Amino acid sequence: MQTHRLRAGMIVFLALITLGSLAGCTTYTWPDGSKKTVLGVAPEDENKRYEEPQAEGVRYRTPGEIPEQQN
């Protein structure tokens, strides 16, 4: 009985660790269909309201290159 509780506790612990490690991940999908999962939050320009990016126009990014900061 004690072994069953210990095993169940370990399964719950491992599940929480696994889900917790994915909590900070962001998956980017590029126009060619490739996907890349990175740790961290979405870049600041992707957290704007709907109207703000529409007023700025379209900016294209090349995968693997860091875009210049626009103020």
N, CA, C and O atoms as a GROMACS GRO file, in nm:
protein
  284
    1MET      N    1   0.082  -0.119   0.000
    1MET     CA    2   0.000   0.000   0.000
    1MET      C    3   0.087   0.126   0.000
    1MET      O    4   0.060   0.220  -0.074
    2GLN      N    5   0.190   0.127   0.082
    2GLN     CA    6   0.279   0.242   0.090
    2GLN      C    7   0.354   0.261  -0.043
    2GLN      O    8   0.377   0.374  -0.085
    3THR      N    9   0.390   0.151  -0.107
    3THR     CA   10   0.460   0.160  -0.236
    3THR      C   11   0.370   0.220  -0.342
    3THR      O   12   0.416   0.296  -0.427
    4HIS      N   13   0.242   0.187  -0.338
    4HIS     CA   14   0.146   0.241  -0.435
    4HIS      C   15   0.134   0.393  -0.420
    4HIS      O   16   0.130   0.464  -0.521
    5ARG      N   17   0.129   0.443  -0.297
    5ARG     CA   18   0.121   0.588  -0.273
    5ARG      C   19   0.247   0.658  -0.321
    5ARG      O   20   0.241   0.765  -0.382
    6LEU      N   21   0.360   0.597  -0.293
    6LEU     CA   22   0.487   0.656  -0.335
    6LEU      C   23   0.495   0.664  -0.487
    6LEU      O   24   0.537   0.766  -0.542
    7ARG      N   25   0.455   0.558  -0.555
    7ARG     CA   26   0.459   0.555  -0.701
    7ARG      C   27   0.362   0.659  -0.759
    7ARG      O   28   0.396   0.728  -0.855
    8ALA      N   29   0.243   0.669  -0.703
    8ALA     CA   30   0.145   0.767  -0.751
    8ALA      C   31   0.195   0.909  -0.727
    8ALA      O   32   0.178   0.996  -0.812
    9GLY      N   33   0.258   0.931  -0.613
    9GLY     CA   34   0.314   1.063  -0.584
    9GLY      C   35   0.425   1.101  -0.681
    9GLY      O   36   0.434   1.216  -0.723
   10MET      N   37   0.508   1.005  -0.718
   10MET     CA   38   0.616   1.032  -0.812
   10MET      C   39   0.560   1.062  -0.951
   10MET      O   40   0.614   1.148  -1.021
   11ILE      N   41   0.455   0.994  -0.990
   11ILE     CA   42   0.394   1.019  -1.121
   11ILE      C   43   0.336   1.160  -1.125
   11ILE      O   44   0.353   1.232  -1.223
   12VAL      N   45   0.267   1.199  -1.019
   12VAL     CA   46   0.210   1.334  -1.012
   12VAL      C   47   0.322   1.438  -1.014
   12VAL      O   48   0.311   1.539  -1.083
   13PHE      N   49   0.428   1.415  -0.939
   13PHE     CA   50   0.541   1.508  -0.934
   13PHE      C   51   0.604   1.523  -1.072
   13PHE      O   52   0.631   1.635  -1.116
   14LEU      N   53   0.629   1.413  -1.140
   14LEU     CA   54   0.689   1.420  -1.273
   14LEU      C   55   0.597   1.489  -1.373
   14LEU      O   56   0.644   1.562  -1.460
   15ALA      N   57   0.467   1.467  -1.361
   15ALA     CA   58   0.372   1.534  -1.450
   15ALA      C   59   0.374   1.685  -1.428
   15ALA      O   60   0.370   1.762  -1.523
   16LEU      N   61   0.379   1.727  -1.302
   16LEU     CA   62   0.383   1.870  -1.272
   16LEU      C   63   0.512   1.934  -1.322
   16LEU      O   64   0.509   2.045  -1.374
   17ILE      N   65   0.623   1.866  -1.306
   17ILE     CA   66   0.751   1.918  -1.355
   17ILE      C   67   0.748   1.930  -1.507
   17ILE      O   68   0.794   2.030  -1.562
   18THR      N   69   0.694   1.830  -1.574
   18THR     CA   70   0.686   1.834  -1.721
   18THR      C   71   0.598   1.948  -1.769
   18THR      O   72   0.638   2.023  -1.858
   19LEU      N   73   0.481   1.962  -1.711
   19LEU     CA   74   0.391   2.070  -1.750
   19LEU      C   75   0.448   2.206  -1.712
   19LEU      O   76   0.432   2.303  -1.786
   20GLY      N   77   0.513   2.214  -1.599
   20GLY     CA   78   0.572   2.340  -1.556
   20GLY      C   79   0.684   2.386  -1.647
   20GLY      O   80   0.701   2.506  -1.669
   21SER      N   81   0.759   2.292  -1.700
   21SER     CA   82   0.869   2.330  -1.789
   21SER      C   83   0.817   2.381  -1.923
   21SER      O   84   0.888   2.455  -1.992
   22LEU      N   85   0.697   2.343  -1.961
   22LEU     CA   86   0.640   2.390  -2.087
   22LEU      C   87   0.564   2.521  -2.072
   22LEU      O   88   0.524   2.581  -2.172
   23ALA      N   89   0.543   2.566  -1.952
   23ALA     CA   90   0.461   2.684  -1.928
   23ALA      C   91   0.520   2.810  -1.990
   23ALA      O   92   0.446   2.898  -2.032
   24GLY      N   93   0.652   2.820  -1.997
   24GLY     CA   94   0.716   2.939  -2.051
   24GLY      C   95   0.757   2.927  -2.195
   24GLY      O   96   0.835   3.009  -2.243
   25CYS      N   97   0.707   2.828  -2.267
   25CYS     CA   98   0.748   2.806  -2.406
   25CYS      C   99   0.657   2.880  -2.502
   25CYS      O  100   0.537   2.896  -2.479
   26THR      N  101   0.717   2.925  -2.611
   26THR     CA  102   0.644   2.987  -2.720
   26THR      C  103   0.682   2.915  -2.848
   26THR      O  104   0.801   2.894  -2.874
   27THR      N  105   0.586   2.876  -2.929
   27THR     CA  106   0.615   2.809  -3.055
   27THR      C  107   0.592   2.907  -3.169
   27THR      O  108   0.482   2.961  -3.185
   28TYR      N  109   0.696   2.929  -3.248
   28TYR     CA  110   0.687   3.016  -3.365
   28TYR      C  111   0.669   2.929  -3.488
   28TYR      O  112   0.735   2.826  -3.502
   29THR      N  113   0.582   2.970  -3.578
   29THR     CA  114   0.563   2.902  -3.706
   29THR      C  115   0.604   2.998  -3.816
   29THR      O  116   0.549   3.108  -3.827
   30TRP      N  117   0.699   2.959  -3.898
   30TRP     CA  118   0.750   3.042  -4.007
   30TRP      C  119   0.667   3.018  -4.133
   30TRP      O  120   0.599   2.916  -4.144
   31PRO      N  121   0.673   3.112  -4.228
   31PRO     CA  122   0.593   3.099  -4.351
   31PRO      C  123   0.618   2.969  -4.428
   31PRO      O  124   0.529   2.920  -4.498
   32ASP      N  125   0.738   2.912  -4.417
   32ASP     CA  126   0.767   2.788  -4.490
   32ASP      C  127   0.709   2.666  -4.420
   32ASP      O  128   0.723   2.554  -4.469
   33GLY      N  129   0.644   2.686  -4.305
   33GLY     CA  130   0.580   2.576  -4.234
   33GLY      C  131   0.664   2.518  -4.121
   33GLY      O  132   0.614   2.438  -4.042
   34SER      N  133   0.791   2.558  -4.112
   34SER     CA  134   0.875   2.506  -4.004
   34SER      C  135   0.834   2.570  -3.872
   34SER      O  136   0.785   2.682  -3.869
   35LYS      N  137   0.856   2.497  -3.765
   35LYS     CA  138   0.820   2.546  -3.632
   35LYS      C  139   0.941   2.541  -3.541
   35LYS      O  140   1.028   2.454  -3.556
   36LYS      N  141   0.948   2.634  -3.446
   36LYS     CA  142   1.056   2.636  -3.348
   36LYS      C  143   0.996   2.674  -3.214
   36LYS      O  144   0.924   2.774  -3.203
   37THR      N  145   1.024   2.595  -3.112
   37THR     CA  146   0.975   2.623  -2.977
   37THR      C  147   1.090   2.682  -2.896
   37THR      O  148   1.198   2.623  -2.890
   38VAL      N  149   1.066   2.796  -2.835
   38VAL     CA  150   1.168   2.864  -2.756
   38VAL      C  151   1.113   2.893  -2.618
   38VAL      O  152   0.992   2.904  -2.598
   39LEU      N  153   1.203   2.907  -2.522
   39LEU     CA  154   1.163   2.945  -2.386
   39LEU      C  155   1.147   3.096  -2.380
   39LEU      O  156   1.220   3.169  -2.448
   40GLY      N  157   1.054   3.142  -2.302
   40GLY     CA  158   1.037   3.285  -2.284
   40GLY      C  159   0.900   3.331  -2.330
   40GLY      O  160   0.814   3.251  -2.365
   41VAL      N  161   0.883   3.462  -2.330
   41VAL     CA  162   0.755   3.521  -2.368
   41VAL      C  163   0.762   3.573  -2.510
   41VAL      O  164   0.870   3.587  -2.567
   42ALA      N  165   0.647   3.601  -2.566
   42ALA     CA  166   0.642   3.656  -2.702
   42ALA      C  167   0.707   3.794  -2.703
   42ALA      O  168   0.700   3.867  -2.604
   43PRO      N  169   0.770   3.831  -2.815
   43PRO     CA  170   0.830   3.964  -2.824
   43PRO      C  171   0.727   4.073  -2.798
   43PRO      O  172   0.607   4.052  -2.816
   44GLU      N  173   0.776   4.188  -2.757
   44GLU     CA  174   0.688   4.297  -2.716
   44GLU      C  175   0.592   4.340  -2.827
   44GLU      O  176   0.476   4.372  -2.800
   45ASP      N  177   0.639   4.341  -2.953
   45ASP     CA  178   0.553   4.388  -3.061
   45ASP      C  179   0.437   4.294  -3.090
   45ASP      O  180   0.343   4.333  -3.159
   46GLU      N  181   0.442   4.171  -3.040
   46GLU     CA  182   0.331   4.078  -3.061
   46GLU      C  183   0.227   4.087  -2.950
   46GLU      O  184   0.128   4.014  -2.954
   47ASN      N  185   0.248   4.174  -2.853
   47ASN     CA  186   0.154   4.188  -2.742
   47ASN      C  187   0.070   4.315  -2.755
   47ASN      O  188   0.013   4.361  -2.656
   48LYS      N  189   0.062   4.372  -2.873
   48LYS     CA  190  -0.014   4.495  -2.892
   48LYS      C  191  -0.161   4.465  -2.918
   48LYS      O  192  -0.199   4.353  -2.953
   49ARG      N  193  -0.241   4.567  -2.900
   49ARG     CA  194  -0.382   4.554  -2.933
   49ARG      C  195  -0.398   4.538  -3.083
   49ARG      O  196  -0.304   4.566  -3.159
   50TYR      N  197  -0.514   4.494  -3.127
   50TYR     CA  198  -0.539   4.465  -3.269
   50TYR      C  199  -0.514   4.588  -3.358
   50TYR      O  200  -0.457   4.574  -3.466
   51GLU      N  201  -0.556   4.706  -3.314
   51GLU     CA  202  -0.547   4.825  -3.397
   51GLU      C  203  -0.404   4.874  -3.415
   51GLU      O  204  -0.371   4.930  -3.519
   52GLU      N  205  -0.318   4.854  -3.316
   52GLU     CA  206  -0.182   4.908  -3.322
   52GLU      C  207  -0.098   4.849  -3.435
   52GLU      O  208  -0.038   4.926  -3.510
   53PRO      N  209  -0.091   4.717  -3.452
   53PRO     CA  210  -0.013   4.665  -3.565
   53PRO      C  211  -0.073   4.702  -3.700
   53PRO      O  212   0.000   4.716  -3.798
   54GLN      N  213  -0.205   4.717  -3.707
   54GLN     CA  214  -0.269   4.752  -3.833
   54GLN      C  215  -0.224   4.891  -3.879
   54GLN      O  216  -0.207   4.913  -3.999
   55ALA      N  217  -0.205   4.984  -3.787
   55ALA     CA  218  -0.164   5.119  -3.821
   55ALA      C  219  -0.017   5.123  -3.864
   55ALA      O  220   0.021   5.209  -3.944
   56GLU      N  221   0.065   5.031  -3.814
   56GLU     CA  222   0.208   5.031  -3.846
   56GLU      C  223   0.238   4.966  -3.980
   56GLU      O  224   0.343   4.994  -4.038
   57GLY      N  225   0.152   4.882  -4.028
   57GLY     CA  226   0.179   4.811  -4.152
   57GLY      C  227   0.246   4.677  -4.123
   57GLY      O  228   0.262   4.638  -4.008
   58VAL      N  229   0.284   4.607  -4.229
   58VAL     CA  230   0.340   4.473  -4.216
   58VAL      C  231   0.492   4.480  -4.212
   58VAL      O  232   0.554   4.550  -4.291
   59ARG      N  233   0.551   4.405  -4.118
   59ARG     CA  234   0.697   4.391  -4.112
   59ARG      C  235   0.727   4.243  -4.125
   59ARG      O  236   0.670   4.160  -4.053
   60TYR      N  237   0.816   4.208  -4.215
   60TYR     CA  238   0.853   4.069  -4.235
   60TYR      C  239   0.983   4.039  -4.164
   60TYR      O  240   1.073   4.123  -4.159
   61ARG      N  241   0.992   3.917  -4.107
   61ARG     CA  242   1.113   3.875  -4.038
   61ARG      C  243   1.169   3.751  -4.106
   61ARG      O  244   1.094   3.666  -4.154
   62THR      N  245   1.300   3.742  -4.107
   62THR     CA  246   1.368   3.624  -4.158
   62THR      C  247   1.400   3.533  -4.040
   62THR      O  248   1.456   3.580  -3.942
   63PRO      N  249   1.365   3.405  -4.048
   63PRO     CA  250   1.395   3.313  -3.938
   63PRO      C  251   1.544   3.312  -3.906
   63PRO      O  252   1.628   3.305  -3.996
   64GLY      N  253   1.576   3.318  -3.778
   64GLY     CA  254   1.714   3.313  -3.733
   64GLY      C  255   1.780   3.449  -3.720
   64GLY      O  256   1.888   3.459  -3.663
   65GLU      N  257   1.717   3.555  -3.771
   65GLU     CA  258   1.773   3.689  -3.761
   65GLU      C  259   1.695   3.770  -3.658
   65GLU      O  260   1.572   3.759  -3.649
   66ILE      N  261   1.766   3.850  -3.582
   66ILE     CA  262   1.702   3.935  -3.481
   66ILE      C  263   1.666   4.067  -3.548
   66ILE      O  264   1.753   4.135  -3.601
   67PRO      N  265   1.537   4.105  -3.546
   67PRO     CA  266   1.498   4.230  -3.611
   67PRO      C  267   1.548   4.351  -3.534
   67PRO      O  268   1.569   4.345  -3.412
   68GLU      N  269   1.568   4.461  -3.606
   68GLU     CA  270   1.612   4.585  -3.543
   68GLU      C  271   1.499   4.641  -3.458
   68GLU      O  272   1.381   4.624  -3.490
   69GLN      N  273   1.535   4.708  -3.349
   69GLN     CA  274   1.435   4.768  -3.261
   69GLN      C  275   1.380   4.894  -3.327
   69GLN      O  276   1.456   4.978  -3.374
   70GLN      N  277   1.248   4.907  -3.330
   70GLN     CA  278   1.184   5.027  -3.383
   70GLN      C  279   1.115   5.099  -3.269
   70GLN      O  280   1.038   5.039  -3.194
   71ASN      N  281   1.142   5.227  -3.256
   71ASN     CA  282   1.080   5.305  -3.148
   71ASN      C  283   0.979   5.400  -3.204
   71ASN      O  284   0.917   5.475  -3.128
   0.00000   0.00000   0.00000
